[in-house]
Amino acid sequence: MERIDKIISSSGKMSRKQVKKAAAQGRISLDGIIVKSADIKVNKNQNLTLDGVPVIYEQYTYIMMNKPEGYVSSTDDPHSPYVIELLSDEFKKLNLFCVGRLDKDTVGLIILTNDGDAAHQLLSPKKHVEKLYFFECAEKLTDSMVKIFNDGVSLGDGYTTKPSKLEIGEDKLSGYITLTEGKYHQIKRMFGACNNKITYLKRCKFGGVEMDSQLQVGEWRKLYENELKILLKSVIRC
């Protein structure tokens, strides 16, 4: 059982302070009866409404965002805008963080959540969660690079990457790459080790969840139920 103020605030609709005010105003009902206290505990079988609209308790929140260039996905760089700043005020209060990182100049799909266990599992090398990227590069690619990437690329610091799938586009200057790990600047370093340079990088898919083509750069939304099942299917819970 959870308190009314926690349930409503965790939905991103309002803060706990605002929930208490809404209760005092008679805007919250439990099983059809108006309640004036936000401290009441509710079980999952009870019907909780705010302004007549049902409120479903979600223990965790999962969001997909179309990350813009110039934003960072961690708080390590205090001089650059953090992707959390793109969220609405209600969701900024949910202690969300990025599942993995995208470089400042890399764009595309990034998953945000406040589920630490799920994030840990999704990023674990043992789980082999696939990430698909579209890239453009400076020098034309050769078919031999497909095997090089599949065998693993030596990054020059003693580390050899896990096998990755390289798909070369018709122009030989773009394509797709699928990774199951996420080392620091990995794709850029892999291409650098092959005397090439990434000029554009966009993540298109994470753990089977594809970027919503309707999301404009900088936009975001909560994951749909089917997307969440796909994301978590291979790691912990469905």
C-alpha positions as CSV (number, residue, x, y, z in Angstrom):
1,M,0.0,0.0,0.0
2,E,1.1,3.5,-0.8
3,R,0.1,7.0,0.4
4,I,-2.1,9.1,-1.9
5,D,0.5,11.9,-2.1
6,K,3.2,9.5,-3.2
7,I,1.0,7.8,-5.9
8,I,-0.1,11.1,-7.5
9,S,3.3,12.8,-7.3
10,S,5.0,9.7,-8.8
11,S,2.7,10.0,-11.8
12,G,4.3,13.4,-12.6
13,K,1.0,15.2,-12.3
14,M,2.0,17.4,-9.3
15,S,4.2,17.7,-6.3
16,R,3.3,16.2,-2.9
17,K,2.7,19.7,-1.6
18,Q,0.2,20.3,-4.5
19,V,-1.4,16.9,-3.8
20,K,-2.1,17.9,-0.2
21,K,-3.7,21.2,-1.5
22,A,-5.8,19.3,-4.0
23,A,-7.0,17.0,-1.3
24,A,-8.0,19.9,0.9
25,Q,-9.9,21.3,-2.1
26,G,-11.9,18.1,-2.4
27,R,-10.4,17.2,-5.8
28,I,-9.3,13.7,-4.8
29,S,-11.7,10.7,-4.5
30,L,-11.1,7.1,-3.3
31,D,-13.6,4.5,-4.4
32,G,-16.0,7.4,-5.3
33,I,-15.7,9.1,-1.9
34,I,-14.0,12.5,-1.6
35,V,-11.0,12.3,0.7
36,K,-9.5,15.4,2.3
37,S,-6.2,13.9,3.5
38,A,-3.3,12.9,1.2
39,D,-1.8,10.7,3.9
40,I,-4.3,7.9,3.4
41,K,-2.8,4.6,2.1
42,V,-4.3,3.0,-0.9
43,N,-4.0,-0.6,-2.2
44,K,-3.9,-1.5,-5.9
45,N,-7.5,-2.6,-6.0
46,Q,-8.9,0.7,-5.0
47,N,-10.0,3.4,-7.4
48,L,-8.1,6.7,-6.9
49,T,-9.1,9.7,-9.0
50,L,-7.9,13.3,-9.3
51,D,-10.5,15.7,-10.7
52,G,-12.4,12.7,-11.8
53,V,-9.6,11.1,-13.8
54,P,-8.2,7.7,-12.6
55,V,-4.6,7.8,-11.2
56,I,-2.6,4.6,-11.7
57,Y,0.3,4.0,-9.4
58,E,3.6,3.4,-11.2
59,Q,6.5,2.5,-9.0
60,Y,9.0,3.6,-11.6
61,T,8.9,5.9,-14.6
62,Y,10.5,5.1,-18.0
63,I,10.9,7.7,-20.7
64,M,12.3,7.8,-24.3
65,M,13.8,11.0,-25.5
66,N,15.1,12.2,-28.8
67,K,18.3,13.7,-27.5
68,P,19.5,16.9,-29.3
69,E,23.1,17.7,-30.1
70,G,24.9,19.8,-27.4
71,Y,23.1,18.2,-24.4
72,V,25.0,15.8,-22.0
73,S,23.5,12.7,-20.4
74,S,25.3,13.0,-17.1
75,T,26.1,15.7,-14.6
76,D,29.9,15.4,-15.1
77,D,30.0,18.5,-17.4
78,P,28.6,21.5,-15.4
79,H,29.1,23.8,-18.4
80,S,26.7,22.0,-20.8
81,P,22.9,21.6,-20.6
82,Y,21.7,18.3,-19.0
83,V,19.0,16.3,-20.8
84,I,16.9,16.3,-17.7
85,E,16.4,20.1,-18.3
86,L,14.2,19.2,-21.3
87,L,11.6,17.5,-19.1
88,S,8.5,19.2,-17.7
89,D,8.7,20.4,-14.1
90,E,6.6,17.5,-12.9
91,F,9.0,14.9,-14.3
92,K,12.1,16.8,-13.1
93,K,11.0,15.9,-9.6
94,L,11.0,12.1,-10.2
95,N,14.8,11.6,-9.8
96,L,15.2,10.4,-13.3
97,F,18.6,9.5,-14.8
98,C,19.9,8.3,-18.2
99,V,20.3,4.6,-18.8
100,G,23.9,4.8,-20.2
101,R,25.3,7.8,-21.9
102,L,25.4,9.5,-25.3
103,D,28.2,11.8,-26.1
104,K,27.4,15.5,-26.3
105,D,27.4,15.5,-30.1
106,T,25.6,12.2,-30.4
107,V,21.8,12.4,-31.0
108,G,18.8,10.1,-30.9
109,L,17.3,7.6,-28.5
110,I,18.1,7.8,-24.8
111,I,16.1,6.1,-22.1
112,L,15.5,7.8,-18.7
113,T,14.2,6.1,-15.6
114,N,14.3,6.1,-11.8
115,D,14.5,2.3,-11.7
116,G,18.1,1.7,-10.6
117,D,17.9,-2.1,-10.8
118,A,16.6,-2.1,-14.3
119,A,19.2,0.4,-15.4
120,H,22.0,-1.7,-13.9
121,Q,20.7,-4.8,-15.7
122,L,20.3,-3.1,-19.0
123,L,23.9,-1.8,-18.9
124,S,25.4,-5.1,-17.7
125,P,27.8,-6.6,-20.3
126,K,26.5,-10.0,-19.3
127,K,23.0,-9.2,-20.6
128,H,24.3,-8.4,-24.2
129,V,21.6,-5.7,-24.7
130,E,21.8,-4.4,-28.2
131,K,22.1,-0.7,-29.2
132,L,21.7,0.3,-32.8
133,Y,23.3,3.4,-34.3
134,F,23.2,5.2,-37.6
135,F,26.5,6.8,-38.5
136,E,28.2,8.9,-41.2
137,C,32.0,8.9,-41.5
138,A,34.8,10.8,-43.3
139,E,36.4,8.0,-45.3
140,K,34.8,5.4,-47.5
141,L,34.3,2.0,-45.9
142,T,35.5,-1.3,-47.3
143,D,33.8,-4.6,-47.0
144,S,36.7,-5.9,-45.0
145,M,35.7,-3.7,-42.1
146,V,32.6,-5.9,-41.6
147,K,34.8,-8.8,-40.5
148,I,37.1,-6.5,-38.5
149,F,34.1,-5.2,-36.5
150,N,32.7,-8.7,-36.1
151,D,36.0,-10.0,-34.8
152,G,36.4,-7.1,-32.3
153,V,38.4,-3.9,-32.7
154,S,41.6,-3.2,-30.7
155,L,41.2,0.3,-29.3
156,G,44.9,0.7,-28.7
157,D,44.7,0.7,-24.9
158,G,44.9,-3.1,-24.5
159,Y,41.1,-3.5,-24.9
160,T,39.5,-5.3,-27.8
161,T,35.7,-4.7,-28.2
162,K,33.1,-7.4,-28.2
163,P,31.9,-8.4,-31.7
164,S,29.7,-5.8,-33.3
165,K,27.6,-5.8,-36.5
166,L,28.6,-3.3,-39.2
167,E,26.1,-2.6,-42.0
168,I,27.6,-0.4,-44.8
169,G,25.4,1.9,-46.8
170,E,25.5,2.1,-50.6
171,D,27.5,5.4,-50.4
172,K,30.2,3.7,-48.3
173,L,30.1,6.8,-46.1
174,S,27.3,5.8,-43.8
175,G,25.6,2.8,-42.3
176,Y,24.5,1.1,-39.1
177,I,26.4,-0.5,-36.3
178,T,25.0,-2.7,-33.5
179,L,26.9,-2.9,-30.1
180,T,26.3,-5.0,-27.0
181,E,28.5,-2.9,-24.8
182,G,29.1,0.8,-24.2
183,K,32.7,1.8,-23.6
184,Y,33.7,5.5,-23.5
185,H,33.5,7.0,-27.0
186,Q,33.5,3.5,-28.3
187,I,32.2,3.9,-31.8
188,K,34.4,6.9,-32.5
189,R,37.4,5.0,-31.1
190,M,36.6,1.9,-33.2
191,F,36.5,4.0,-36.4
192,G,39.6,5.9,-35.3
193,A,41.4,2.5,-34.9
194,C,40.5,1.9,-38.6
195,N,41.9,5.2,-39.7
196,N,38.5,6.7,-40.1
197,K,36.4,9.3,-38.3
198,I,32.8,9.5,-37.3
199,T,31.1,12.8,-38.5
200,Y,27.5,12.0,-37.3
201,L,26.1,9.5,-34.9
202,K,22.5,8.8,-33.9
203,R,21.2,6.0,-31.7
204,C,18.1,4.4,-33.2
205,K,17.3,1.5,-31.0
206,F,18.0,0.4,-27.4
207,G,17.2,-3.1,-26.2
208,G,14.6,-3.7,-28.9
209,V,12.9,-0.3,-28.4
210,E,13.0,1.9,-31.4
211,M,13.0,5.7,-31.5
212,D,9.5,7.0,-32.1
213,S,9.7,8.6,-35.5
214,Q,7.1,11.2,-34.4
215,L,9.3,12.6,-31.7
216,Q,11.0,15.7,-32.8
217,V,14.5,16.6,-31.6
218,G,14.4,17.4,-27.9
219,E,10.9,15.8,-27.4
220,W,10.2,12.9,-25.1
221,R,7.4,10.7,-23.9
222,K,6.8,7.9,-21.5
223,L,7.4,4.4,-22.8
224,Y,4.2,2.5,-23.9
225,E,3.5,-0.7,-22.0
226,N,4.5,-2.9,-24.9
227,E,7.8,-1.0,-25.3
228,L,8.5,-1.5,-21.6
229,K,7.9,-5.2,-21.9
230,I,10.3,-5.4,-24.8
231,L,13.0,-3.4,-22.9
232,L,12.8,-5.5,-19.8
233,K,12.1,-8.9,-21.3
234,S,15.7,-10.0,-21.5
235,V,16.9,-8.6,-18.2
236,I,14.7,-8.7,-15.2
237,R,11.0,-8.4,-15.2
238,C,8.1,-8.1,-17.7
